[in-house]
């Protein structure tokens, strides 16, 4: 995805994705079966979950239930950590 660079770590039950995101890039709206914990490590990120915007800054965490539509836009350059349960099998080929 343009503006997004990722590193993946997979355990037997979870996937961890460390994202480096350039300012002004949007991840398109989507949903998936996985529960997701979104954690902002650096920068400011606008996360929209089920149509409701949430401005996340360093140290903020947001839990996205499975099957809920969401998308996000980086307001500044960001470092993010997403944790997924169960493991994202579709991401294993990207490691």
SEKOLVO-662631 format. One record per residue: x negated, y negated, z of N, C-alpha, C, CB in turn; residue in one letter; residue number from 0. Coordinates in pm, whole numbers, padded with zeros to 5 digits. Atoms other than C-alpha are relative to their C-alpha. Glycine has a CB too. Layout:
N
(rofi (X,Y,Z),(X,Y,Z),(X,Y,Z),(X,Y,Z),'a',NUM),
...
//
This chain:
95
(rofi (-00085,00117,00000),(00000,00000,00000),(-00089,-00123,00000),(00096,00000,00122),'x',0),
(rofi (00081,00122,00002),(-00144,-00338,-00089),(00001,-00071,00135),(00049,-00095,-00110),'x',1),
(rofi (00013,00074,-00126),(-00274,-00525,00216),(-00011,00088,00122),(00116,-00090,00016),'x',2),
(rofi (00002,-00094,-00112),(-00265,-00212,00436),(-00112,00102,-00021),(00136,00072,00015),'x',3),
(rofi (00106,-00100,00002),(-00569,00005,00513),(00016,00085,00125),(-00143,-00065,-00008),'x',4),
(rofi (-00033,-00087,-00112),(-00523,00310,00739),(-00106,00105,00027),(00130,00067,-00024),'x',5),
(rofi (00077,-00116,-00045),(-00716,00569,00941),(00098,00090,00074),(-00123,-00043,00092),'x',6),
(rofi (-00096,-00095,-00054),(-00527,00883,01042),(-00067,00099,00094),(00070,00074,-00113),'x',7),
(rofi (00041,-00106,-00091),(-00567,01118,01338),(00124,00084,00026),(-00061,-00058,00134),'x',8),
(rofi (-00114,-00089,-00021),(-00343,01423,01371),(-00033,00100,00110),(00038,00073,-00131),'x',9),
(rofi (00010,-00107,-00097),(-00290,01650,01669),(00102,00106,-00042),(00027,-00051,00148),'x',10),
(rofi (-00100,-00101,00033),(-00066,01955,01676),(00141,-00057,00001),(-00009,00116,00098),'x',11),
(rofi (-00135,00052,-00018),(00233,01739,01772),(00021,-00145,-00039),(00039,00017,00139),'x',12),
(rofi (-00013,00144,00025),(00159,01375,01689),(-00096,-00044,-00111),(-00027,-00081,00128),'x',13),
(rofi (00091,00067,00094),(00006,01149,01425),(-00025,-00141,00052),(00059,-00003,-00146),'x',14),
(rofi (00042,00134,-00038),(-00188,00832,01508),(-00051,-00068,-00126),(-00109,00003,00114),'x',15),
(rofi (00045,00074,00118),(-00236,00568,01240),(-00049,-00137,00046),(00115,-00013,-00106),'x',16),
(rofi (00058,00131,-00027),(-00471,00273,01290),(00003,-00079,-00131),(-00147,00012,00056),'x',17),
(rofi (-00018,00083,00119),(-00378,00001,01042),(-00080,-00130,00012),(00150,-00032,-00023),'x',18),
(rofi (00054,00135,00018),(-00580,-00302,00930),(00087,-00062,-00107),(-00154,00000,-00041),'x',19),
(rofi (-00097,00061,00091),(-00328,-00535,00767),(-00038,-00146,-00026),(00145,00010,00059),'x',20),
(rofi (00027,00139,00038),(-00395,-00858,00578),(00126,-00084,00022),(-00047,-00009,-00148),'x',21),
(rofi (-00111,00092,-00025),(-00176,-01160,00657),(00091,-00011,-00122),(-00053,-00138,00039),'x',22),
(rofi (-00098,00024,00105),(00144,-01197,00456),(00047,00121,-00077),(-00056,-00095,-00094),'x',23),
(rofi (-00042,-00121,00072),(00192,-00836,00348),(00116,00068,00072),(-00119,00098,-00014),'x',24),
(rofi (-00120,-00063,-00054),(00522,-00654,00393),(00001,00148,-00032),(00126,-00066,-00056),'x',25),
(rofi (-00026,-00142,00018),(00582,-00286,00446),(00149,00012,-00030),(-00041,00085,00128),'x',26),
(rofi (-00141,-00003,00039),(00912,-00213,00264),(00087,00074,00102),(00014,00066,-00137),'x',27),
(rofi (-00094,-00067,-00089),(01222,-00105,00454),(00004,00149,-00028),(00140,-00062,-00015),'x',28),
(rofi (-00002,-00146,00012),(01231,00268,00521),(00048,00059,00132),(-00141,00055,-00037),'x',29),
(rofi (-00027,-00074,-00123),(01327,00530,00776),(-00059,00138,-00016),(00154,00007,00030),'x',30),
(rofi (00054,-00135,00000),(01199,00872,00871),(00050,00071,00125),(-00157,00000,-00006),'x',31),
(rofi (-00051,-00080,-00112),(01287,01152,01110),(-00081,-00019,00128),(00001,00146,-00038),'x',32),
(rofi (00093,00008,-00112),(00993,01072,01337),(00032,-00115,00096),(-00141,-00016,-00053),'x',33),
(rofi (00003,00110,-00096),(01006,00872,01658),(-00134,-00070,-00019),(00019,00052,00150),'x',34),
(rofi (00122,00078,00025),(00751,00592,01619),(-00021,-00099,00112),(00008,-00073,-00135),'x',35),
(rofi (00038,00102,-00096),(00570,00384,01876),(-00096,-00094,-00073),(-00067,00063,00131),'x',36),
(rofi (00080,00101,00070),(00436,00064,01717),(-00068,-00088,00105),(00088,-00086,-00097),'x',37),
(rofi (00078,00075,-00097),(00157,-00112,01909),(-00089,-00099,-00074),(-00086,00095,00090),'x',38),
(rofi (00084,00102,00061),(-00006,-00441,01807),(-00126,-00015,00083),(00076,-00136,-00012),'x',39),
(rofi (00128,00014,-00067),(-00375,-00446,01895),(-00057,-00140,-00017),(-00099,00104,-00053),'x',40),
(rofi (00046,00136,00031),(-00462,-00779,01726),(00096,-00063,-00099),(-00146,00001,-00057),'x',41),
(rofi (-00081,00073,00096),(-00266,-01047,01541),(00146,-00008,00039),(-00012,00064,-00134),'x',42),
(rofi (-00144,00018,-00020),(00105,-01118,01504),(00073,00069,-00114),(00039,-00151,00009),'x',43),
(rofi (-00072,-00082,00097),(00349,-00885,01328),(00149,-00015,00023),(-00043,00149,00009),'x',44),
(rofi (-00146,00008,-00007),(00720,-00931,01251),(00057,00136,-00037),(00056,-00112,-00094),'x',45),
(rofi (-00058,-00132,00019),(00886,-00592,01294),(00152,-00015,00003),(-00049,00101,00108),'x',46),
(rofi (-00146,00008,00008),(01251,-00571,01183),(00054,00142,00011),(00048,-00070,-00134),'x',47),
(rofi (-00054,-00133,-00028),(01435,-00272,01328),(00151,-00009,00002),(-00055,00056,00135),'x',48),
(rofi (-00147,-00001,00009),(01797,-00203,01234),(00054,-00142,-00018),(00061,00065,00126),'x',49),
(rofi (-00042,00136,00032),(01820,-00561,01103),(-00037,-00106,00102),(00144,-00002,-00019),'x',50),
(rofi (00034,00096,-00106),(01687,-00725,01422),(-00151,-00024,-00001),(00048,00052,00140),'x',51),
(rofi (00144,00030,00002),(01350,-00907,01403),(-00060,-00002,00141),(-00025,-00134,-00070),'x',52),
(rofi (00075,00001,-00126),(01090,-00864,01677),(-00140,-00048,-00032),(-00002,00143,00068),'x',53),
(rofi (00136,00051,00019),(00773,-01073,01687),(-00090,00070,00101),(-00006,-00157,00016),'x',54),
(rofi (00090,-00076,-00085),(00497,-00851,01822),(-00139,-00060,-00004),(-00004,00148,-00042),'x',55),
(rofi (00135,00053,-00015),(00165,-00982,01951),(-00083,00100,00079),(00002,-00141,00069),'x',56),
(rofi (00086,-00098,-00066),(-00133,-00808,02113),(00058,00049,00134),(-00137,-00059,00023),'x',57),
(rofi (-00050,-00064,-00120),(-00028,-00563,02382),(00147,00036,-00005),(-00024,-00089,00115),'x',58),
(rofi (-00142,-00030,00012),(00335,-00548,02266),(00018,00136,-00066),(00074,-00109,-00080),'x',59),
(rofi (-00031,-00132,00050),(00482,-00206,02200),(00149,00006,-00029),(-00042,00112,00100),'x',60),
(rofi (-00141,-00015,00034),(00809,-00119,02028),(00023,00145,-00042),(00042,-00099,-00113),'x',61),
(rofi (-00035,-00138,00034),(00971,00225,02008),(00111,-00001,-00104),(00042,00080,00126),'x',62),
(rofi (-00098,-00010,00108),(01156,00301,01684),(00052,00143,-00001),(-00063,-00040,-00139),'x',63),
(rofi (-00055,-00137,00004),(01391,00600,01708),(-00002,00056,-00142),(00144,00001,00054),'x',64),
(rofi (-00006,-00064,00131),(01400,00851,01426),(00124,-00041,-00077),(-00004,00151,00015),'x',65),
(rofi (-00110,00028,00093),(01622,00777,01124),(00052,-00144,00004),(00112,00093,00028),'x',66),
(rofi (-00042,00140,-00006),(01645,00401,01201),(-00079,-00079,-00103),(-00021,-00059,00144),'x',67),
(rofi (00067,00080,00103),(01569,00163,00912),(-00083,-00110,00066),(00104,-00061,-00098),'x',68),
(rofi (00089,00104,-00052),(01277,-00072,00971),(-00098,-00042,-00109),(-00075,00050,00125),'x',69),
(rofi (00105,00050,00087),(01018,-00284,00792),(-00077,-00105,00077),(00058,-00058,-00134),'x',70),
(rofi (00078,00100,-00071),(00753,-00535,00886),(-00086,-00082,-00092),(-00086,00065,00104),'x',71),
(rofi (00087,00092,00072),(00547,-00830,00771),(-00107,-00052,00094),(00082,-00117,-00061),'x',72),
(rofi (00110,00053,-00080),(00206,-00933,00900),(00001,-00153,-00011),(-00137,00058,-00046),'x',73),
(rofi (00003,00147,-00003),(00216,-01298,01005),(-00145,-00048,-00008),(00069,-00055,00128),'x',74),
(rofi (00144,00026,00007),(-00161,-01299,01059),(-00067,00132,-00037),(-00056,-00056,00138),'x',75),
(rofi (00071,-00127,00010),(-00430,-01042,00991),(00027,00078,00127),(-00154,-00022,-00022),'x',76),
(rofi (-00040,-00081,-00115),(-00340,-00753,01220),(-00079,00130,00007),(00149,00031,-00005),'x',77),
(rofi (00042,-00137,-00026),(-00472,-00437,01375),(00115,00062,00078),(-00138,00008,00081),'x',78),
(rofi (-00116,-00066,-00058),(-00188,-00199,01456),(-00033,00146,00027),(00122,-00012,-00094),'x',79),
(rofi (00005,-00143,-00024),(-00154,00148,01603),(00143,00051,-00001),(-00072,00034,00135),'x',80),
(rofi (-00129,-00069,00002),(00147,00362,01511),(-00022,00143,00044),(00066,-00006,-00142),'x',81),
(rofi (00003,-00139,-00045),(00209,00690,01690),(00134,00062,-00038),(-00026,00010,00156),'x',82),
(rofi (-00120,-00069,00049),(00457,00937,01540),(00014,00136,00066),(-00005,00015,-00154),'x',83),
(rofi (-00033,-00133,-00049),(00628,01239,01691),(00126,00047,-00070),(00019,00000,00155),'x',84),
(rofi (00112,-00094,00008),(00643,01499,01558),(-00103,-00045,-00103),(00051,00140,-00036),'x',85),
(rofi (00108,00033,00092),(00329,01502,01345),(00056,-00034,-00139),(-00100,00118,-00010),'x',86),
(rofi (-00039,00039,00136),(00361,01331,01004),(-00073,00090,-00099),(-00033,-00151,-00027),'x',87),
(rofi (00059,-00091,00097),(00293,01620,00769),(-00030,-00071,-00132),(00093,00119,-00025),'x',88),
(rofi (00018,00073,00125),(00331,01379,00475),(-00125,-00088,00003),(00122,-00085,-00030),'x',89),
(rofi (00121,00082,-00011),(00034,01175,00606),(-00127,00085,00002),(00007,-00086,00126),'x',90),
(rofi (00119,-00083,-00010),(-00201,01473,00641),(-00081,00002,-00128),(00037,00141,00037),'x',91),
(rofi (00072,00001,00129),(-00289,01462,00271),(-00074,-00132,-00022),(00098,00024,-00115),'x',92),
(rofi (00064,00130,00016),(-00398,01098,00314),(-00124,-00017,00086),(00098,-00110,00032),'x',93),
(rofi (00113,00010,-00094),(-00663,01170,00577),(-00132,00009,-00069),(00009,00106,00105),'x',94),
//
